[in-house]
């Protein structure tokens, strides 16, 4: 099953990315322009840090994950 959450630029990004590593499946950051970052990748994580320093780039972005296990890990960031 697929789950999407609106990206919140105010989350603790370091903690979030540590939890992404615990996910069984890939987790994606998706911009409104259609760009996708696979967040298990160190390069994508670096790019996400850069994006978060420019909030206009993360406006209306989504986090997409797959599976109930991964949703449970990430849910607290989006409640």
Phi and psi in degrees as a GROMACS rama.xvg file:
@    title "Ramachandran Plot"
@    xaxis  label "Phi"
@    yaxis  label "Psi"
@TYPE xy
-104.672  139.78  UNK-2
-130.614  140.986  UNK-3
-126.374  144.832  UNK-4
-133.028  143.759  UNK-5
-68.9984  133.48  UNK-6
-71.9447  134.107  UNK-7
-115.523  113.551  UNK-8
-69.9836  -3.16856  UNK-9
-98.0699  1.39971  UNK-10
-71.2023  161.289  UNK-11
-75.3913  100.127  UNK-12
-64.1984  -38.8597  UNK-13
-61.8157  -47.8111  UNK-14
-63.4893  -42.5223  UNK-15
-58.1182  -47.953  UNK-16
-67.8929  -30.2439  UNK-17
-64.8145  -38.7532  UNK-18
-72.2001  -32.4793  UNK-19
-58.4369  -37.8578  UNK-20
-61.8346  -25.1124  UNK-21
-80.7352  -11.2192  UNK-22
-72.9437  144.105  UNK-23
-75.5531  -31.1836  UNK-24
-114.326  171.911  UNK-25
-68.6758  146.235  UNK-26
-118.561  133.878  UNK-27
-117.544  141.774  UNK-28
-97.9652  127.822  UNK-29
-125.019  121.939  UNK-30
-81.8977  167.045  UNK-31
-69.6516  -18.8431  UNK-32
-83.4562  -3.42963  UNK-33
96.9278  2.94502  UNK-34
-73.108  142.439  UNK-35
-128.612  131.433  UNK-36
-113.951  123.754  UNK-37
-82.2356  110.527  UNK-38
-78.3791  -0.224497  UNK-39
-79.1142  -14.7908  UNK-40
-83.3375  131.972  UNK-41
-63.0726  -37.5484  UNK-42
-64.6182  -42.7925  UNK-43
-63.9978  -36.8419  UNK-44
-64.8532  -41.0966  UNK-45
-61.4062  -43.9519  UNK-46
-62.4705  -41.1163  UNK-47
-61.5864  -40.9261  UNK-48
-58.3172  -41.8921  UNK-49
-63.8594  -42.2194  UNK-50
-62.239  -40.3504  UNK-51
-67.2912  -21.0154  UNK-52
-79.0238  -6.83945  UNK-53
-130.949  81.4339  UNK-54
-52.6853  -28.4163  UNK-55
-63.0197  -24.278  UNK-56
-77.4778  -21.7668  UNK-57
-102.612  2.2356  UNK-58
-61.0076  131.179  UNK-59
64.652  16.0685  UNK-60
-75.994  163.525  UNK-61
-125.649  154.295  UNK-62
-109.315  128.688  UNK-63
-119.218  128.981  UNK-64
-134.109  170.453  UNK-65
-132.854  132.37  UNK-66
95.6  145.443  UNK-67
-61.7972  -39.6267  UNK-68
-58.0929  -47.1469  UNK-69
-68.5216  -38.0125  UNK-70
-60.0625  -43.1574  UNK-71
-62.3553  -38.5218  UNK-72
-65.3391  -40.669  UNK-73
-95.167  -14.4693  UNK-74
-55.2796  -38.6959  UNK-75
-62.4819  -22.0444  UNK-76
-76.9546  -13.6282  UNK-77
-123.234  10.2235  UNK-78
